[in-house]
Amino acid sequence: MTGLLIALGVVVILVIWYIATNNKLVALKNNRENAFADIDVQLKQRHDLIPQLVGAVKGYMDHESSVLTRITEARSKAMSANDVNSKIEAEKELGAAMGAFNIQVEAYPDLKANTNFLQLQNEVSDIENKLAAVRRYFNSATKELNTAIESIPSNIVAGFKKMTVQPFFDLGHEQRQQIDKAPEIKF
């Protein structure tokens, strides 16, 4: 009888542990999704500004149509992405296209003096700053979730639920190279 009570006690403890661990993983997953919702709001604002920005530069950059086409296509892809991970990949592509666009703009001093363009650039810059802040929060939530998925013993529950390590929202290779490159100083 004592052995049965001990076995029953062990089963109850395992069930309670499984439920608690499952609830923790669900909370971490939901926290990550909530953090991405904050990013999604900023991305929507950026997506809304891009056509205005492209429209403002079209007259100046007629022979740079490939850059404008790349931005438009990347924007469409980003707007049609359905889940968090595909949105992250599409936004990397859009970020790279916007980086190429910014490089091309440098060749047009008249454009850089256009007040409409400058206002749009300031709005995009403001959104990029907000995106950086919410991206940090998202990556922190992703790190917590990934740690729980990979840590013993919660990895057992994560394995039963087929939960895998989730990607961070990084800048992407092209944008990382631009940030890491030393700035040019011209006199």
C-alpha positions as CSV (number, residue, x, y, z in Angstrom):
1,M,0.0,0.0,0.0
2,T,2.8,2.4,0.8
3,G,4.5,1.7,-2.5
4,L,1.2,2.5,-4.3
5,L,0.9,5.8,-2.4
6,I,4.5,6.7,-3.3
7,A,3.9,5.9,-6.9
8,L,0.7,7.9,-6.9
9,G,2.6,10.8,-5.3
10,V,5.3,10.7,-7.9
11,V,2.7,10.7,-10.7
12,V,0.9,13.6,-9.2
13,I,4.2,15.6,-8.8
14,L,5.0,14.8,-12.5
15,V,1.6,15.9,-13.7
16,I,1.8,19.1,-11.7
17,W,5.4,19.7,-13.0
18,Y,4.2,19.0,-16.6
19,I,1.3,21.4,-16.3
20,A,3.4,24.2,-14.7
21,T,6.1,23.8,-17.3
22,N,3.6,23.8,-20.1
23,N,2.0,26.9,-18.8
24,K,5.4,28.6,-18.6
25,L,6.1,27.7,-22.2
26,V,2.7,28.9,-23.3
27,A,3.2,32.2,-21.5
28,L,6.7,32.7,-23.0
29,K,5.3,31.9,-26.5
30,N,2.4,34.4,-26.0
31,N,4.8,37.0,-24.7
32,R,6.9,36.6,-27.9
33,E,3.8,36.9,-30.1
34,N,2.7,40.0,-28.2
35,A,6.1,41.6,-28.6
36,F,5.9,41.0,-32.3
37,A,2.4,42.7,-32.4
38,D,4.2,45.9,-31.2
39,I,6.7,45.4,-34.1
40,D,3.8,44.8,-36.5
41,V,2.3,48.2,-35.7
42,Q,5.5,50.0,-36.5
43,L,6.0,47.9,-39.7
44,K,2.5,48.9,-40.8
45,Q,3.4,52.5,-40.4
46,R,6.6,52.0,-42.3
47,H,4.8,50.1,-45.1
48,D,2.3,53.0,-45.4
49,L,5.1,55.6,-45.8
50,I,7.1,53.7,-48.4
51,P,4.8,54.5,-51.4
52,Q,4.9,58.2,-50.4
53,L,8.7,58.0,-50.2
54,V,8.9,56.2,-53.6
55,G,6.5,58.7,-55.1
56,A,8.5,61.7,-53.8
57,V,11.8,60.4,-55.4
58,K,10.4,59.0,-58.7
59,G,11.0,62.3,-60.6
60,Y,14.6,62.6,-59.4
61,M,15.6,58.9,-59.8
62,D,14.1,57.9,-63.1
63,H,17.1,55.9,-64.1
64,E,17.3,54.2,-60.7
65,S,14.0,52.4,-61.3
66,S,15.5,49.0,-60.3
67,V,16.0,50.3,-56.7
68,L,12.5,51.6,-56.5
69,T,11.1,48.3,-58.0
70,R,13.1,46.3,-55.4
71,I,11.6,48.4,-52.6
72,T,8.1,48.0,-54.0
73,E,8.4,44.2,-54.4
74,A,10.0,43.8,-50.9
75,R,7.2,45.9,-49.4
76,S,4.6,43.7,-51.1
77,K,6.3,40.6,-49.8
78,A,6.5,42.0,-46.3
79,M,2.8,43.0,-46.3
80,S,1.7,39.5,-47.5
81,A,3.8,37.5,-45.0
82,N,1.5,35.5,-42.7
83,D,3.4,34.4,-39.7
84,V,6.1,35.9,-37.4
85,N,9.0,34.1,-38.9
86,S,8.1,34.8,-42.6
87,K,7.5,38.5,-41.6
88,I,11.0,38.6,-40.1
89,E,12.6,37.3,-43.3
90,A,10.5,39.6,-45.5
91,E,11.4,42.6,-43.4
92,K,15.1,41.8,-43.7
93,E,14.7,41.9,-47.4
94,L,12.8,45.2,-47.2
95,G,15.4,46.6,-44.9
96,A,18.2,45.7,-47.4
97,A,16.2,47.4,-50.2
98,M,15.7,50.5,-48.1
99,G,19.5,50.5,-47.4
100,A,20.2,50.4,-51.1
101,F,17.7,53.2,-51.6
102,N,19.4,55.4,-49.0
103,I,22.7,54.9,-50.7
104,Q,21.2,56.0,-54.0
105,V,19.6,59.1,-52.5
106,E,23.1,60.4,-51.6
107,A,23.8,61.0,-55.3
108,Y,20.9,63.4,-55.6
109,P,21.5,66.7,-53.7
110,D,18.3,68.3,-55.1
111,L,16.3,65.4,-53.7
112,K,18.0,65.7,-50.3
113,A,16.9,69.4,-50.3
114,N,13.3,68.7,-51.1
115,T,11.1,69.5,-48.0
116,N,8.5,66.8,-48.7
117,F,11.3,64.2,-49.1
118,L,13.0,65.4,-45.9
119,Q,9.7,65.2,-43.9
120,L,9.1,61.7,-45.2
121,Q,12.8,60.7,-44.3
122,N,12.3,62.1,-40.8
123,E,9.1,60.1,-40.4
124,V,10.8,56.9,-41.6
125,S,13.7,57.6,-39.3
126,D,11.4,58.0,-36.3
127,I,9.7,54.7,-37.2
128,E,13.0,53.0,-37.5
129,N,14.0,54.2,-34.0
130,K,10.7,52.9,-32.6
131,L,11.3,49.6,-34.5
132,A,14.7,49.3,-32.9
133,A,13.2,49.6,-29.4
134,V,10.4,47.1,-30.0
135,R,12.8,44.8,-31.8
136,R,15.0,44.7,-28.6
137,Y,11.9,43.7,-26.6
138,F,10.9,41.1,-29.1
139,N,14.4,39.6,-29.1
140,S,14.5,39.5,-25.3
141,A,11.1,37.6,-25.3
142,T,12.5,35.3,-28.0
143,K,15.6,34.6,-25.9
144,E,13.5,33.7,-22.9
145,L,11.4,31.3,-25.0
146,N,14.4,29.8,-26.6
147,T,16.2,29.3,-23.3
148,A,13.1,27.5,-21.9
149,I,12.8,25.3,-25.0
150,E,16.5,24.3,-24.8
151,S,16.8,24.0,-21.0
152,I,16.5,20.8,-19.0
153,P,13.9,19.7,-17.9
154,S,11.5,22.1,-19.8
155,N,12.9,20.9,-23.1
156,I,11.0,17.6,-22.4
157,V,7.7,19.4,-22.4
158,A,8.8,21.5,-25.4
159,G,9.7,18.3,-27.3
160,F,6.2,16.8,-26.6
161,K,4.7,20.0,-27.9
162,K,7.0,20.1,-30.9
163,M,8.3,23.6,-30.0
164,T,11.5,24.6,-31.7
165,V,14.0,27.4,-31.2
166,Q,12.6,30.6,-32.8
167,P,14.6,33.1,-34.8
168,F,15.5,36.6,-33.5
169,F,14.6,39.7,-35.4
170,D,18.0,40.8,-36.5
171,L,19.0,43.3,-39.1
172,G,20.0,40.9,-41.8
173,H,23.4,40.5,-43.4
174,E,23.3,43.6,-45.7
175,Q,22.1,46.0,-43.0
176,R,24.6,44.6,-40.5
177,Q,27.5,45.3,-43.0
178,Q,26.3,48.9,-43.5
179,I,26.2,49.5,-39.7
180,D,29.6,47.8,-39.2
181,K,31.2,49.9,-41.9
182,A,33.1,53.0,-40.8
183,P,31.4,56.2,-41.8
184,E,32.9,58.3,-44.6
185,I,33.9,61.7,-43.6
186,K,34.1,64.2,-46.5
187,F,35.3,67.8,-46.2
